[in-house]
Each structure stands twice: as C-alpha cells, then as structure tokens.
C-alpha cells in the first residue's frame, strides 16, 4: 500500500507539477523513515482486512461449512 502512495506522490510531483526526480527523492528520504513505512503497511493490513472480513457472507443456519 505504501508503494502506491510513494508512486502517486512521485507522479504528482514530477509529472503533474514539473518537479525534478532528484528533489522528490531527497525530500522523501529526509521525511519518510523506515518505521513510518512499516507502520503504514501494518495499518493497511488492519484497516483493509477489517472491512473485507465484515463483508463476507455468513453461512445460513443449520448448514455446515
């Protein structure tokens, strides 16, 4: 999930706003630390799987799974 955010930020900054790739990467390295990326991945799993599990159909009463 974090990869999509990084690529989206790169696309927006470099392609849409005309920024330089080097400036984006240097500011990214200064602001984003490895623990931030790990926390983002963990949150993506938690908050992504929760609605997915909630939306699964339940077996009808009296049937075996």
C-alpha positions as CSV (number, residue, x, y, z in Angstrom):
1,X,0.0,0.0,0.0
2,X,2.8,2.4,0.8
3,X,4.3,1.7,-2.6
4,X,1.2,3.1,-4.3
5,X,1.3,6.2,-2.2
6,X,5.0,6.8,-3.0
7,X,4.4,6.3,-6.7
8,X,1.4,8.5,-6.6
9,X,3.3,11.3,-4.9
10,X,6.2,10.9,-7.4
11,X,3.7,11.1,-10.3
12,X,2.0,14.1,-8.9
13,X,5.2,16.0,-8.0
14,X,7.4,15.1,-11.1
15,X,4.8,14.7,-13.9
16,X,1.9,17.0,-12.9
17,X,3.9,19.8,-11.2
18,X,7.1,19.6,-13.2
19,X,9.4,18.9,-10.2
20,X,12.7,17.1,-10.5
21,X,13.0,13.4,-9.6
22,X,16.1,14.2,-7.5
23,X,14.3,16.8,-5.4
24,X,11.4,14.4,-4.8
25,X,13.7,11.5,-3.7
26,X,15.9,13.7,-1.5
27,X,12.8,15.2,0.3
28,X,11.3,11.7,0.6
29,X,14.4,10.4,2.2
30,X,14.5,13.3,4.6
31,X,10.9,13.0,5.7
32,X,10.0,9.3,5.5
33,X,11.8,7.0,7.8
34,X,11.6,3.2,7.8
35,X,9.4,2.9,10.9
36,X,6.9,5.2,9.2
37,X,6.7,2.8,6.2
38,X,6.3,-0.2,8.5
39,X,3.5,1.4,10.4
40,X,1.8,2.3,7.2
41,X,2.0,-1.3,6.0
42,X,0.6,-2.6,9.3
43,X,-2.3,-0.1,9.2
44,X,-3.1,-1.0,5.6
45,X,-3.4,-4.7,6.6
46,X,-5.5,-4.0,9.6
47,X,-7.9,-1.4,8.1
48,X,-8.0,-3.3,4.8
49,X,-8.8,-6.7,6.1
50,X,-11.4,-5.5,8.7
51,X,-14.0,-4.3,6.1
52,X,-13.2,-7.3,3.9
53,X,-13.9,-9.7,6.8
54,X,-17.1,-7.8,7.7
55,X,-18.4,-8.1,4.1
56,X,-18.0,-11.9,3.9
57,X,-21.4,-13.7,3.8
58,X,-22.3,-15.8,6.8
59,X,-23.4,-19.4,6.3
60,X,-27.2,-19.9,6.7
61,X,-28.4,-21.5,10.0
62,X,-28.3,-25.3,10.0
63,X,-25.8,-25.7,7.2
64,X,-22.3,-26.9,7.5
65,X,-19.3,-25.0,6.1
